[in-house]
Amino acid sequence: MGYIIIDKIKNNNKKIMIFVEGTILKPKHNNFFSRINMNGYVPISNAIEIIKNWQEQGYEIIYLTSQTGRRAMKMAQHLDELGFVGSMVGYRQKYQDYTTLIKEELPDILVEDDCESIGGETNMCSYKLPDNIKDEIKIIKVKEFEGIDDVKLY
């Protein structure tokens, strides 16, 4: 997995991995160009404040983006410009899938959307995780583009 460090301070408490596109960010406009232009992505509802609160509670925040290479770096910059806090942004490298990324970080909690616009749950990050990993991670699924306002960590 590629990592982009966004805050050098990492705590040793529990980790929350949050998928970015569709979970905490959405296109500003509902058209094709907005979906491919990440600078047109805006926070969903109260995502920034909720994630800041989680970090204040001691959780390490790790983002997971669908972007790769330079576009992943741009996404990390965009998250920072919007005011999101966290320790890093993870992204897939060549021949990697999301399962690899999750296994490498082993978060305590994974928050992701249901991927409805791209075919549903078979496209979710957690879909292909082995059962033993799924048993170790609390997986929280939200409706795509509806945000994390109703998420209860425990």
N, C-alpha and C positions, 0 to 999 in steps of 0.2 A: 504494500500500500504506500502511496505517496502521502506525505504529510506537509502541511503548511502550518507552521507554528504562528499563532496569533497572540499568544500571551505566554511568556516564559515561565510564569508561575503555575505550577501544577501541584495539586494537593494529592494526598494519598487516600482520600475518601472515595466514596462511590462515584462511578462514572456514568454519565448519561450520554448516549450517542443519539444524535438527532439528525434525521434526514432533512435536507434543506428544501429542495424544490417540491412544492406541493404540500409540505408539512408546516413549515414556518414562513415560507415565501410563496407568493403567487404572482402571475403576470398582472401588471397594472391594467391592461386591457385584454379582452378575450379575443385575440386574433393571433394568427400565425407568427407575425413578426415579434409580438410581445413575448411569445413562448420561447423564441430562440435568442432574444436579446436579454441577457441576464440583468443588465442595468435597468431594464423595465420591470424587474421583479420588486415587489414591495412586501413589507411584513404583513402577515395575516393577523388581524385583530391585535391582541395584547402580547404577542409572542416575545417581543424584546423584554418587556417587564417581567413576564413569567420566567424566562430563562435567567435574567439577572437575579431574581428571587431564588431560583434553584442554586445558582452559584453562591449566593450569600448564605444559603443553608449548608454549604460545604461540598456540593457536588462539582466534580470536574465535568465541564461541558466539552464534548467533542462533536463536531459537525461532520456530516457525510454528504458529499455532493455528487451529482451525476456528471459534473464537468470533469474533464481530464486535462493534463498538461497546463499550458498557459491559461486556459479558461478556468481551471480550478484556482489558480492564483488570483485571477480577476474576481472569482466568486468570494474568495477569502477577503479581498479588499472591499468588495461590495458589502459583505456582512459587517465588517468593521465600520465602514462609512455610515451604515444604517444604525449602528449603536449596539449590535449584538456582542455579547461577551463570551469568552470560552478560551480553551487552551490550544485547540488545533482544528484544522479542516482536513479530513481524510478524503482521498480520491483514488479511483482505480488506476492502476498502471496496466500496461499491455498484458493481455491474457488473464487479468484478474477479474473476479466478480465480487459482488458485495459480500458474499459469504466469507471470502478471504479477509476482507477488511474487518468484519465483525469478529472473526476468530482471532485476529491479531491483537485487537484492543480489548476484547472480552468485557464489554460494558456491563454494568449491573442492570441498566435499563436501556432499551432501544425504543425510540419514539419514531414512528414512520406513518406515512399515509397509505391508504388502500390502493393506490395506483390505478384508480378507476379509469382515467383518461388514456392509459396505455395498456389496458387489458386485464386489470384487476390483480388479485393476490399473487398470481404466479410471477409477477414482476416485482413483488415486494422484496426488500433486502433480506428479510428473515425467512422467506419461503423455502429456500434450499438448505437452511441450517440443519445439521444433524440433531436428532432428538436430545442427545446429551448436552449440547450447547444450548438448545432451546430451554432445557430444564434449569440452566444456570442464569438465564437472562429473563428479566421481566420485559415482555414485548407489549408495547402499547400501540395500538393501531387507531388512527384517526381518519375521518373522512377527508379525502383529497380537497385541498384549497379551503377547508373550513377551520383550520388552526388547532391550537393546543389549549385553548381557554378552559376546556372542561377536563383536562388531563389530571388525574389523581395519581401521584407516583406510588403511593401505598394505601 
